[in-house]
């Protein structure tokens, strides 16, 4: 698998972008030339210089430092969201596929209601109820996206349950827990990782959308979507302040999407054989 990934240019580009974003997020305190939250109105809209490599914003804050710390905010929200979504999707998807019957009908019916509405609309409505805050953003996105993850796992699990090797395992005396942990999860995991990777990109875009709309994160937080929202007033005079965070969002989302799509292409021949 690793050999195939390294031979795929799309996967390599995606991994490089993911590695770059993760490295920036981890090393932000070391790489940042200034305090990202230091305000000095006398230094507002400064051009690029040795002290401020990408200039300053409307409050005199270092643009480069805020971009570096913005990677921490975006990944720090996206990864917990995807971990929760993966756990909920795996548990409910396996349960509906294996238990079936009335339980499957009820959970599937509820999930279809959530899928019928755009993710952003559900999440914004939930934040409106719960209020702003990092935890509320995480739960809003999880509640708005759980149904898609559950349906994915349920579909793959039902497909695997219909295969001959599962029938053979049942005949040989394997219990349901053994079938789930020894057969279903190992065979579903590759496809799940594909969806997980593309899901990180979706979560980054969703979190950035919230920040752009002024929802969730505290005012002044160094986050790419929030930086876009703050830079709107300087659209014509200083358009670079919108370009920088927009480019960061694009590269982060592209990295995870490229890797996820490449991983799907790598796995597709195996699925066709099966």
Buried (B, 14 or more C-beta within 10 A) or exposed (E): EEEBBEEBEBBBBBBEBBEBBBEBBEEBEEBBBBEBBEBEEEBBBBEEEEEBEBBBBBBBBBBBBBBBBBBBBBBBBBBBBBEBBBEBBBEBBBBBBBEEEEEBEEBBEBBEEBBEEEBBEBBBBBBEEBEBBBEBBBBBBBBBBBBBBBBBBBBBBBBBBEEEEBEEBBEEEBEEEBBBEEBBBEBBEBBBBBBBBBBBBBBBBBBBBBBBBEBBBEEBBBBBBBBBBBBEEBEEEBEBBBEBBBEBBEBBBBBBBBBBBBBBBBBEEEEEEE
